[in-house]
């Protein structure tokens, strides 16, 4: 009965005329999509998987597909993502678990998200660094890199022993399994060598046992696809806040508030917007951003109260609702251990992005 209800919802979603779908639609689950819905075969190869948990259509932005799974499934997504036809594509790495989606009161967890403009007329869009004109894959990394294996020479010897006789292979497999995640980098490196099918199968099994979490060393990033981290995203948003076009400044406010950056890094920008901007669309985006931040937006309450006293009724009403929401919102405590963990992952992403960018620049010379 539940499956039938989901199927009927899915059929209803896809049978809506474009004008109705433009208002925004969403669907939980992973019922397969077909080419009759204007999705190319490359996109279908990415989204028709067991790991897909949700999809939504956003007016003026495109389609968003959400997935939950381990690194093995994500690596397959990365490979297929690189094949999707797109004028602009990008991999986004964020140093925190994704915030669950609230779908009609049900929280849906996910680990990575695919966005595609899906035919949105690029020429009609406001082209800027924060516009939704890229095909992107956003990955939330939940774990820092493991410690390096204590004895790298022994680790590599056991990997070499995977090509030996049966007893040697069994012992090497057991020893490598005991090392666990610290051996992942060496195991993945070994897959690039000319090894026996037996050794390759054992390495893949060992890595599969380590793929429950998402870490940099477990992922295979396709060549030629730009990668950006949180610092790069925030830099884009900050730059576009100074754009002469008010619509783009409004987009920049929203862009900054949805990246899951620590609130302290964007509150000064939001406060400045609320105090200095006069365009209603920009102030509306700032109020919505404050609502999105919840308890973290309490420092913005004085500025929100000032804006709520303005003459625009819709904006005043939005600010009043936001003030009430922020006032009542409970803070989400972050332990010192978790804060250090997120800071470590963020640093690792920053170093990885910089290294990849450097290699790309060298290869293009």
Secondary structure, 3 states (H helix, E strand, C coil): CHHHHHHHHHHHHHHCCHHHHCCCEEEECCCCCCHHHCCCHHHHHHHCCCCEEEEEEECCCEEEEEECCCHHHHHHHHHHHCCCCCCCEEEEEECCCCCCEEECCEEECCCEEEEECCCCCHHHCCCCCCCCCCEEEEEECCCCCCCCCCCHHHHHHHHHHCCCCHHHHHHHHHHHHHHHHHHHHHHHHHCCCCCCHHHHHHHHHHHHCCCCCCCHHHCCCCCCCCEECHHHHHHHHHHHCCCCCHHHHHHHHHHHHCCCCCHHHCHHHHHHHHHHCCCHHHHHHHHHHHHHHHHHHHHHHHHHHHHHCCCCHHHHHHHHHHHHHHHHCCCCCCCHHHHHHHHHHHHHHHHHHHHHHHHHHHHHC
